[in-house]
Amino acid sequence: MKIKHIRSTDIWLLSNGNKVLYRGRKNPWQSQKVIVAALRRDGRRLVA
């Protein structure tokens, strides 16, 4: 997975290969909910 910040538009991208799992203004490094939602979108399941 890659996390990239586009400064000109203040958008964060979280991607896996060519598939964009998250695109938004919240920093994935600081928001656990964003990462969990992206992993679910990728078809992975987290077990606590």
C-alpha positions in Angstrom: 0.0 0.0 0.0 1.1 3.5 -0.7 0.1 6.7 1.0 0.6 10.0 -0.9 -0.2 13.6 -0.1 -1.0 16.0 -2.9 -0.2 19.4 -1.4 -1.8 21.6 -4.1 -5.3 20.2 -3.4 -4.6 19.0 0.1 -5.8 15.5 -0.8 -4.5 12.2 0.7 -4.4 9.1 -1.5 -4.1 5.5 -0.1 -3.7 3.0 -2.9 -2.8 -0.6 -3.5 -1.4 -1.1 -7.0 -3.8 0.7 -9.4 -6.7 0.6 -7.0 -7.4 3.8 -5.0 -8.7 2.7 -1.6 -9.1 6.2 0.0 -9.1 9.7 -1.3 -9.9 12.5 1.1 -8.7 15.3 3.3 -8.0 13.3 6.5 -4.4 12.1 7.0 -4.5 8.2 7.0 -1.4 8.3 9.4 -3.5 10.1 12.0 -6.9 8.4 11.5 -7.3 4.7 12.3 -10.9 4.7 10.8 -9.6 5.7 7.4 -7.1 2.8 7.3 -9.7 0.3 8.5 -12.2 1.5 5.9 -9.5 1.2 3.2 -8.6 -2.3 4.2 -12.2 -3.3 4.1 -12.6 -1.8 0.7 -9.6 -3.9 -0.4 -11.3 -7.1 0.9 -9.2 -7.6 4.0 -10.6 -8.2 7.4 -9.1 -7.0 10.7 -9.3 -9.2 13.8 -8.9 -7.5 17.1 
